[in-house]
Amino acid sequence: MDTEAQPTERDRSSRPSGSQEIPDTEGPEGRSRFSLVSRITQWLPGGRISLSLLVCLLFLLILNTFVVQPFQIPSGSMENGLRIGDRVLVNKLAYRFGARPQRGDVVVFDGTGYFGDADYIKRVVGVGGDHVVCCDKEGRIQVNGRSVDESTFLYPGDSPSTVSFDVDVPDDTLFVLGDHRSDSSDSRDHLGSPGGGMIPVGDVIGRADWIIWPAGHLTRLQRPGAYARVAAAEGWSAAEANEPEKAAGAHG
């Protein structure tokens, strides 16, 4: 005896034609999230618009803190490449994964305790282990015995330095100079200060990669080739010292 209930014509016709059950694919987690967003938008003045603005602001805050940061040029110490009022984009990840600052890079650093209670922007001339001297017979700076032609980025009419110096750069520090040498307070002026005018690599905020404002001055800052033939410093590998990548290092 067949005990399974058989559908009758009436059973088949009792459902509206074309109707289908819609499965709940969202799940409890999705419903919970939606419910939370709904409660937040109801609580916030402005609802979803205010929530969207807050999310955008949070994203920008994270970006500014960990990835890139705009920096306004406060003085003429890096002219002509970087002028007063220019804004550069500082790459804060440039030296965060094992990479180190290279000669020629333009870096922004915290000068507290070394230069003054402010952030500064200068060009890296010597890295840890380097022997930096000014000047050779032709008035050029020497790094590890190699004379460096800085004419492509020095301020027109400036000499590499009117101050003589002969320094050994300690490990994990940088010797930095401005491109407008006659109008720059840099490592030369702090040789007798705490730290001997050297900047700890750990105080470097990032590398200036772009001029982003004014729009007419939009430029990617390239590391000049002037230092490419300088011998590798002790503690800095040859690959790091002569890295072919053109990163940031034009003017500032």
Secondary structure, 3 states (H helix, E strand, C coil): CCCCCCCCHHHHHCCCCCCCCCCCCCHHHHHHHHHHHHHHHHHCCCCHHHHHHHHHHHHHHHHHHHCEEEEECCCCCCCCCCCCCCEEEEECCCCCCCCCCCCCCEEEEECCCCCCCCEEEEEEEEECCCEEEECCCCCCCEECCEECCCCCCCCCCCCCCCCCEEEECCCCEEEEECCCHHHCCCHHHHCCCCCCCCEEHHHEEEEEEEEEECHHHCEECCCCHHHCCCCCCCCCCHHHHCCCCCCCCCCC
